[in-house]
Amino acid sequence: MDLMFFVTLTAVIALAFALFTAERLLKRDRGPEEVSRITDIIRRAADAFLKRQYRGVAVFFGAVFIVLIIMHFGFGLGNPYTPFAFLTGGIFSGLAGYIGMKIATASNGRTVMACKKGLNPGLRMAFSSGTVMGMVVVGLGLLDTSLWYTVLRYVFNVNDATQIANTMICFGMGASSMALFARVGGGIFTKAADVGADLCGKVEAGIPEDDIRNPAVIADNVGDNVGDVAGMGADLYESYVGSVLSASALGAFAGLGDKGFWAPFILAVAGVLASIVGTFFVRTGEKADQKQLLSALRKGVYVAGGIILVAAFFIIRFLLGDAVVTLPGGEAYTVSSWGLYGAVLCGLVGGVIMGTVTEFYTSDSYKPTKKLAQSSSTGPATVIIDGLALGMKSTFFPIIIVVASIAGSYYLAGGAHSSNLGLFGVGIAAVGMLSTLGITLATDAYGPVADNAGGIAQMSGQPEIVRERTDALDSLGNTTAATGKGFAIGSAALTAITLIAAFKSTVEGSLNFTFDLNLLNPQVLIGFFIGVMLPFLFSSITMQAVGRAASKIVMEVRRKFREIKGIMEGTGQPDYEACVDICTRSAQREMILPAVITVLAPVIVGVLLSFNGIAGMLAGSAASGFVMAIMMSNSGGAWDNAKKYIESGQLGGKGSECHKAAVVGDTVGDPFKDTAGPSINILIKLLSVVAIVFAPIINAIMGLF
């Protein structure tokens, strides 16, 4: 029996579980008119933004599709399936984000009503929304790959595993492109609204967060859904699919044939089933503190991880236990199933440790964030200085973890005998790290729902106990979001390495190019320096975009406070639509340049510096991008939770001078952790996929000189 049947079946199970969970969730109480009215406003605005964004993205996809069509059918470059693979990758990635956003906007008001009953019902409601998101992402990812495999093998009779893997990697370009637009566009929207609302509301006007009198408050809550949910869904869909496909390609390149091709897919299948089981273990008591709430979420993740720990051994043993490959010298080499199992564990354990380290640096339960909060006593300048220092310091252990995971997986898989086997080990380590994405994404995606629930509770005038419960869930969401970002960044680093290897193998195999990757080769060295620079340029563009949009929000809110009579007394009605429109227009306009740079950079470098230069650029961008993403994510998460720590009653509480200083730090951290930082993950992977897809045309242009 073709093993892809089990992949398709698991995709259907994941999507069915998502549908079952969504139907149960939608049967819960929507709340009274004052709650449902605010929920509907947020839902309609989020819908309008995504539809407008997708119309703009469709133009980009149409243009690239035409280029790919001309490239093959006009000049005979590449393969005929690439244009269509590109389209389906983008469609499925966008669909994952859209479904996640729809369920999130349907859950926020219901989470408020659940929190009226208790903390555990509120946790279960918000987590159920995250579960739908997680299952949709992994379900659509496996469905897309299984459909393409079926079409290639049974419709077009492509039987070579290497050719199938090469073709399927190409739809990663579509998924990555959509993820980039979703992360950048959604990130600009959400952080412009958040920064503007905080500066004008908390700092200048002295009103609470999510106060109904703040004209930017609806835009802020809409941003949670289009950036932190839809953007994150498209982002992690791309990471998940990219890791599985690149590992499968490397398995085929390593000489493991169909078995090497299948191993990452079956590991992903086991991870989906383990994640479903893990969701049933997430619950907590009514008097739970932050550590107990975090423990409740961890329990589900650890159960899923434990199942994978056992299942991976039997999967590797069954598929690759007797595999024999031919080494470059011609001798036969028997692959160690124990070694490959160890490679999977390197990724799985590395992901858990990465999340734990991120939590240590960003949670207000630990010293780093508490010390950061204490620095607010001397003003916003020291908060910003200490937050930046915290983020820089926090890169040390993640680097050690990723380096150890790469080295361990490479040599355990047999890298000392064959570099292709070693790189396959790195690939399945990335799959191991992302195997339980179904539940790790659920613990991450629940955060924006809890954040929205807190805003709705504040705006609708719910009892103080409800706001206390939503605040507890929101604070936990900040920690799980930071942990999730650390996990995503770590997996992005491993996936980027495997994509670079896939690029090298593809160019060598299909274009007969011989690489010279000596570091002293000027092409490699120049490309490396260009690659190191790209994440900085990319981050600068996205952060300046947030700054420009936030400035417009600040000016608009100040104007509203000044011109609308009775707004501060509660008798005047704020105009929410203007701020939503400003964020929408800014996001649509500002997301274009980063995407264009990402697509053109590999092509330009390749034409000027050949494939050696591209390899150097990919290595440089992966190295600097990984460190920069970690720093930005952890600084932003720590600033956010330092503010929450003060708002819990420490250091003078809400409205104090310490609180105002922490709010300034939080506004600086917003584009760090929710716009530039997460987008770098996509950048370092999309560069590699673009290089793979456009390698034939780069080679053709090089031949003209």
Salt bridges, closest charged atoms under 4 A:
ASP40 OD1 - ARG30 NH2 2.77
ASP40 OD1 - ARG43 NH2 3.57
ASP47 OD2 - LYS102 NZ 3.05
ASP194 OD2 - LYS191 NZ 3.01
GLU204 OE2 - ARG558 NH2 2.51
GLU209 OE1 - LYS202 NZ 3.12
GLU209 OE1 - LYS644 NZ 3.90
ASP210 OD2 - ARG467 NH2 3.68
ASP211 OD2 - ARG213 NH2 2.89
ASP235 OD2 - ARG183 NE 3.02
GLU238 OE1 - LYS685 NZ 3.01
ASP258 OD1 - ARG153 NH2 3.80
GLU286 OE2 - ARG469 NE 3.30
ASP322 OD1 - LYS259 NZ 3.36
GLU359 OE1 - ARG298 NH2 2.02
ASP471 OD1 - ARG467 NE 2.92
ASP474 OD2 - LYS644 NZ 2.77
GLU508 OE2 - LYS504 NZ 2.96
GLU556 OE2 - ARG559 NH2 2.80
GLU556 OE2 - LYS560 NZ 1.87
GLU563 OE1 - ARG559 NH1 2.82
ASP575 OD2 - LYS560 NZ 3.69
ASP581 OD1 - ARG52 NH1 3.79
ASP581 OD2 - ARG585 NE 2.78
GLU590 OE1 - ARG548 NH2 2.92
ASP640 OD1 - LYS643 NZ 3.71
ASP640 OD2 - LYS673 NZ 3.42
GLU647 OE2 - LYS202 NZ 3.18
GLU647 OE2 - HIS659 NE2 2.82
GLU657 OE2 - LYS660 NZ 3.94
ASP666 OD2 - LYS643 NZ 2.85
ASP670 OD1 - LYS191 NZ 3.66
ASP670 OD1 - LYS673 NZ 3.84
ASP674 OD2 - LYS191 NZ 3.06
ASP674 OD1 - LYS485 NZ 3.16
ASP674 OD2 - LYS673 NZ 2.66
